[in-house]
Amino acid sequence: MTKTRISISLEQEQAERIRRHAERAGPDVSAYLVHAATRQMAESEAIEAQFADVDTLIAAAEAEAAGAPQEEAAVGALTEQERREVEAALDLVYGTGRPARSDSAA
């Protein structure tokens, strides 16, 4: 297998810390860094795979929202039930300790 050299720049303190960790772990610094980077890539790829379906749903929702009319709904247009549902949703997001909106602010 052909090897490729990658040069990195880092603070002296970081380099020494990496050397010490590599010595304790056993491999040389290059092998230690390759192992650490490979492990990080595997974790990132696993997370991306885990959330791929969610990311697709979010992208579809954002695309749908971008095509929606941009007019703002008047708060007065909400029914009392809809207003309570909105308040309950906001309480879930922001907590129940948030200041209540007055009717004049709506």
Z-matrix of the N, CA and C atoms (Angstrom, degrees):
N
C 1 1.435
C 2 1.528 1 108.99
N 3 1.314 2 116.72 1 131.74
C 4 1.452 3 121.89 2 178.93
C 5 1.515 4 109.37 3 -78.37
N 6 1.318 5 116.12 4 135.23
C 7 1.462 6 120.75 5 179.45
C 8 1.521 7 109.34 6 -103.17
N 9 1.326 8 114.84 7 148.18
C 10 1.457 9 122.48 8 178.07
C 11 1.515 10 108.22 9 -119.58
N 12 1.302 11 115.98 10 138.08
C 13 1.458 12 121.02 11 179.32
C 14 1.525 13 108.81 12 -91.98
N 15 1.326 14 115.79 13 134.45
C 16 1.458 15 122.56 14 174.98
C 17 1.519 16 106.62 15 -120.78
N 18 1.295 17 115.85 16 129.61
C 19 1.456 18 121.13 17 179.24
C 20 1.526 19 109.14 18 -101.00
N 21 1.321 20 116.07 19 132.76
C 22 1.459 21 120.14 20 177.09
C 23 1.528 22 108.47 21 -125.41
N 24 1.309 23 115.19 22 155.52
C 25 1.461 24 121.26 23 176.28
C 26 1.513 25 108.56 24 -117.29
N 27 1.329 26 116.30 25 135.36
C 28 1.444 27 120.10 26 178.37
C 29 1.516 28 109.28 27 -154.06
N 30 1.308 29 114.74 28 164.44
C 31 1.460 30 120.45 29 178.81
C 32 1.525 31 109.56 30 -64.33
N 33 1.325 32 116.39 31 150.05
C 34 1.458 33 122.05 32 179.89
C 35 1.523 34 111.32 33 -56.47
N 36 1.331 35 116.90 34 -41.46
C 37 1.466 36 120.72 35 -179.86
C 38 1.528 37 111.18 36 -62.59
N 39 1.342 38 116.86 37 -39.37
C 40 1.460 39 120.41 38 177.75
C 41 1.525 40 110.20 39 -64.49
N 42 1.326 41 116.11 40 -43.77
C 43 1.462 42 120.53 41 -179.33
C 44 1.527 43 110.90 42 -60.94
N 45 1.318 44 116.87 43 -43.23
C 46 1.459 45 120.30 44 179.54
C 47 1.522 46 111.25 45 -65.53
N 48 1.301 47 116.37 46 -40.40
C 49 1.463 48 120.28 47 179.04
C 50 1.529 49 110.38 48 -62.95
N 51 1.325 50 116.75 49 -43.24
C 52 1.467 51 120.87 50 177.84
C 53 1.518 52 110.04 51 -62.78
N 54 1.315 53 117.31 52 -43.96
C 55 1.482 54 120.28 53 179.27
C 56 1.529 55 110.92 54 -59.08
N 57 1.352 56 116.12 55 -45.38
C 58 1.471 57 119.65 56 -179.71
C 59 1.524 58 111.08 57 -61.88
N 60 1.329 59 117.29 58 -43.99
C 61 1.463 60 120.49 59 179.29
C 62 1.528 61 110.87 60 -63.80
N 63 1.322 62 116.17 61 -41.58
C 64 1.472 63 119.81 62 179.36
C 65 1.524 64 110.50 63 -62.96
N 66 1.319 65 116.56 64 -41.62
C 67 1.473 66 119.94 65 179.12
C 68 1.520 67 111.04 66 -61.60
N 69 1.321 68 116.87 67 -42.91
C 70 1.470 69 120.02 68 179.52
C 71 1.525 70 111.05 69 -66.70
N 72 1.338 71 117.12 70 -35.32
C 73 1.470 72 120.90 71 -177.82
C 74 1.523 73 111.97 72 -78.54
N 75 1.318 74 117.43 73 -25.67
C 76 1.456 75 119.91 74 177.28
C 77 1.514 76 116.48 75 117.47
N 78 1.331 77 119.48 76 -47.30
C 79 1.467 78 118.50 77 -175.22
C 80 1.535 79 111.69 78 -77.38
N 81 1.320 80 115.15 79 171.33
C 82 1.457 81 118.14 80 174.42
C 83 1.526 82 109.02 81 -73.21
N 84 1.323 83 116.60 82 170.85
C 85 1.462 84 121.07 83 -175.10
C 86 1.526 85 111.27 84 -59.11
N 87 1.317 86 118.05 85 -42.01
C 88 1.468 87 120.38 86 -179.72
C 89 1.522 88 111.52 87 -60.18
N 90 1.320 89 116.89 88 -49.35
C 91 1.462 90 120.67 89 -179.79
C 92 1.528 91 110.48 90 -63.62
N 93 1.329 92 116.65 91 -38.82
C 94 1.458 93 120.93 92 178.87
C 95 1.524 94 110.75 93 -61.29
N 96 1.337 95 117.27 94 -46.80
C 97 1.462 96 121.33 95 -179.74
C 98 1.527 97 111.59 96 -66.93
N 99 1.317 98 117.13 97 -39.26
C 100 1.465 99 120.15 98 177.92
C 101 1.529 100 109.59 99 -62.93
N 102 1.330 101 116.35 100 -43.88
C 103 1.471 102 119.90 101 178.76
C 104 1.529 103 110.51 102 -61.72
N 105 1.328 104 117.51 103 -46.33
C 106 1.465 105 121.21 104 -179.09
C 107 1.528 106 111.04 105 -62.17
N 108 1.318 107 117.07 106 -44.02
C 109 1.461 108 120.67 107 -179.78
C 110 1.524 109 110.66 108 -66.91
N 111 1.318 110 117.74 109 -41.51
C 112 1.461 111 121.84 110 179.73
C 113 1.525 112 110.77 111 -63.79
N 114 1.328 113 116.71 112 -41.37
C 115 1.461 114 120.87 113 177.69
C 116 1.534 115 110.53 114 -63.92
N 117 1.328 116 116.82 115 -42.68
C 118 1.463 117 120.70 116 179.18
C 119 1.533 118 110.98 117 -64.10
N 120 1.322 119 116.85 118 -41.21
C 121 1.469 120 120.20 119 178.31
C 122 1.522 121 111.06 120 -63.52
N 123 1.327 122 116.98 121 -41.43
C 124 1.471 123 120.33 122 179.25
C 125 1.521 124 110.66 123 -63.63
N 126 1.340 125 117.52 124 -41.16
C 127 1.464 126 120.74 125 177.59
C 128 1.524 127 110.62 126 -63.11
N 129 1.332 128 117.47 127 -45.74
C 130 1.461 129 121.69 128 -179.74
C 131 1.528 130 111.09 129 -61.90
N 132 1.325 131 116.40 130 -43.92
C 133 1.461 132 120.23 131 179.92
C 134 1.529 133 111.05 132 -64.72
N 135 1.332 134 117.35 133 -37.53
C 136 1.464 135 120.65 134 178.84
C 137 1.530 136 110.16 135 -66.52
N 138 1.315 137 117.11 136 -40.87
C 139 1.465 138 121.22 137 178.33
C 140 1.520 139 110.06 138 -65.11
N 141 1.330 140 116.77 139 -45.30
C 142 1.465 141 120.42 140 178.63
C 143 1.526 142 111.09 141 -59.63
N 144 1.321 143 116.64 142 -42.39
C 145 1.468 144 120.50 143 179.22
C 146 1.528 145 110.64 144 -65.53
N 147 1.340 146 116.64 145 -40.05
C 148 1.466 147 121.61 146 -179.52
C 149 1.527 148 111.10 147 -61.56
N 150 1.342 149 116.73 148 -37.36
C 151 1.458 150 120.73 149 -174.87
C 152 1.531 151 113.69 150 -103.57
N 153 1.323 152 118.07 151 9.48
C 154 1.465 153 120.91 152 -177.69
C 155 1.521 154 111.94 153 -58.90
N 156 1.329 155 117.38 154 -43.72
C 157 1.462 156 120.22 155 -179.84
C 158 1.523 157 111.43 156 -65.09
N 159 1.323 158 116.53 157 -40.08
C 160 1.468 159 120.72 158 178.57
C 161 1.521 160 109.66 159 -65.71
N 162 1.331 161 116.78 160 -43.97
C 163 1.460 162 120.19 161 178.74
C 164 1.525 163 111.51 162 -60.08
N 165 1.335 164 116.71 163 -38.05
C 166 1.463 165 121.22 164 177.78
C 167 1.524 166 110.61 165 -64.87
N 168 1.333 167 116.80 166 -43.17
C 169 1.464 168 120.75 167 177.74
C 170 1.528 169 111.64 168 -63.04
N 171 1.319 170 116.59 169 -41.83
C 172 1.470 171 120.59 170 179.01
C 173 1.522 172 110.19 171 -63.73
N 174 1.329 173 117.14 172 -44.57
C 175 1.466 174 120.54 173 179.83
C 176 1.523 175 110.89 174 -62.03
N 177 1.335 176 117.06 175 -40.66
C 178 1.466 177 120.29 176 178.83
C 179 1.525 178 110.74 177 -66.02
N 180 1.341 179 117.03 178 -41.06
C 181 1.468 180 120.55 179 179.03
C 182 1.522 181 110.81 180 -65.67
N 183 1.331 182 116.92 181 -39.98
C 184 1.468 183 120.14 182 178.37
C 185 1.524 184 110.97 183 -65.36
N 186 1.334 185 116.87 184 -40.08
C 187 1.460 186 120.53 185 178.35
C 188 1.523 187 110.41 186 -65.22
N 189 1.317 188 116.57 187 -41.22
C 190 1.465 189 120.41 188 178.47
C 191 1.529 190 110.54 189 -65.06
N 192 1.323 191 116.53 190 -41.50
C 193 1.467 192 120.28 191 179.91
C 194 1.521 193 111.07 192 -66.54
N 195 1.319 194 117.31 193 -34.15
C 196 1.466 195 120.48 194 179.54
C 197 1.523 196 111.13 195 -65.15
N 198 1.316 197 116.86 196 -28.03
C 199 1.462 198 120.66 197 -179.81
C 200 1.521 199 113.39 198 -91.11
N 201 1.319 200 116.44 199 -3.16
C 202 1.469 201 120.03 200 -178.55
C 203 1.521 202 110.28 201 -76.75
N 204 1.325 203 117.11 202 153.18
C 205 1.467 204 119.92 203 176.82
C 206 1.524 205 110.49 204 -58.15
N 207 1.314 206 116.51 205 144.48
C 208 1.453 207 121.16 206 -174.77
C 209 1.525 208 113.98 207 -94.35
N 210 1.308 209 118.38 208 9.79
C 211 1.458 210 119.72 209 178.87
C 212 1.520 211 109.25 210 -74.63
N 213 1.317 212 115.06 211 142.69
C 214 1.464 213 119.63 212 179.72
C 215 1.516 214 109.41 213 -87.52
N 216 1.317 215 115.09 214 137.35
C 217 1.462 216 119.58 215 177.95
C 218 1.519 217 108.34 216 -77.61
N 219 1.278 218 116.40 217 137.16
C 220 1.457 219 121.11 218 176.35
C 221 1.514 220 108.32 219 -73.53
N 222 1.317 221 116.57 220 135.30
C 223 1.456 222 120.38 221 -179.26
C 224 1.513 223 110.01 222 -61.05
N 225 1.319 224 117.20 223 -34.89
C 226 1.451 225 120.83 224 179.21
C 227 1.515 226 112.31 225 -63.02
N 228 1.343 227 116.97 226 -18.91
C 229 1.457 228 120.76 227 -178.95
C 230 1.524 229 112.04 228 -76.46
N 231 1.335 230 117.29 229 -11.34
C 232 1.457 231 120.45 230 179.47
C 233 1.524 232 109.68 231 -78.39
N 234 1.305 233 114.23 232 143.90
C 235 1.461 234 118.44 233 171.81
C 236 1.523 235 107.73 234 -75.35
N 237 1.284 236 117.01 235 165.63
C 238 1.470 237 120.72 236 178.34
C 239 1.525 238 110.23 237 -60.41
N 240 1.329 239 117.58 238 -40.12
C 241 1.469 240 121.78 239 178.21
C 242 1.527 241 110.70 240 -63.41
N 243 1.335 242 117.35 241 -44.01
C 244 1.463 243 120.90 242 178.87
C 245 1.529 244 110.26 243 -63.59
N 246 1.335 245 117.63 244 -41.08
C 247 1.454 246 120.62 245 179.30
C 248 1.531 247 110.44 246 -61.88
N 249 1.354 248 117.95 247 -42.71
C 250 1.466 249 121.40 248 177.80
C 251 1.524 250 110.93 249 -62.80
N 252 1.337 251 117.28 250 -39.53
C 253 1.466 252 121.02 251 178.87
C 254 1.517 253 111.28 252 -65.23
N 255 1.332 254 116.68 253 -40.54
C 256 1.470 255 120.43 254 177.32
C 257 1.517 256 109.72 255 -64.19
N 258 1.324 257 117.51 256 -45.68
C 259 1.466 258 121.26 257 178.67
C 260 1.522 259 111.16 258 -59.86
N 261 1.327 260 117.38 259 -41.85
C 262 1.466 261 121.50 260 179.37
C 263 1.528 262 110.34 261 -64.39
N 264 1.322 263 116.68 262 -40.56
C 265 1.471 264 119.97 263 178.25
C 266 1.521 265 110.71 264 -65.32
N 267 1.323 266 117.01 265 -42.35
C 268 1.465 267 120.55 266 178.12
C 269 1.522 268 110.96 267 -64.41
N 270 1.333 269 117.18 268 -37.59
C 271 1.461 270 120.63 269 176.46
C 272 1.524 271 111.01 270 -61.61
N 273 1.337 272 116.85 271 -38.79
C 274 1.466 273 120.21 272 177.89
C 275 1.520 274 111.03 273 -63.75
N 276 1.317 275 116.01 274 -39.69
C 277 1.466 276 120.24 275 -177.17
C 278 1.526 277 111.44 276 -77.33
N 279 1.333 278 116.57 277 -48.63
C 280 1.464 279 120.73 278 -171.74
C 281 1.520 280 113.87 279 -102.14
N 282 1.315 281 118.06 280 -10.34
C 283 1.450 282 121.19 281 -177.81
C 284 1.511 283 110.55 282 95.03
N 285 1.300 284 115.14 283 160.72
C 286 1.460 285 119.37 284 -175.62
C 287 1.516 286 112.01 285 -82.20
N 288 1.313 287 119.42 286 -7.87
C 289 1.462 288 121.83 287 -178.42
C 290 1.513 289 114.06 288 -85.77
N 291 1.322 290 117.63 289 2.36
C 292 1.471 291 119.50 290 -178.35
C 293 1.520 292 109.40 291 -72.67
N 294 1.336 293 117.33 292 151.82
C 295 1.451 294 119.94 293 179.18
C 296 1.535 295 110.85 294 -63.39
N 297 1.315 296 116.78 295 138.85
C 298 1.459 297 121.14 296 177.93
C 299 1.516 298 108.74 297 -75.28
N 300 1.333 299 114.86 298 144.13
C 301 1.471 300 119.41 299 176.38
C 302 1.512 301 108.54 300 -78.82
N 303 1.302 302 115.40 301 137.01
C 304 1.466 303 118.06 302 175.17
C 305 1.522 304 107.90 303 -83.56
N 306 1.305 305 116.48 304 159.85
C 307 1.467 306 120.37 305 179.72
C 308 1.506 307 111.60 306 -61.47
N 309 1.347 308 117.35 307 -29.63
C 310 1.470 309 118.94 308 -179.44
C 311 1.518 310 111.73 309 -73.42
N 312 1.349 311 118.35 310 -24.31
C 313 1.465 312 121.93 311 179.25
C 314 1.515 313 110.59 312 -82.78
N 315 1.295 314 117.10 313 -16.69
C 316 1.471 315 120.97 314 -176.35
C 317 1.496 316 111.65 315 -75.87
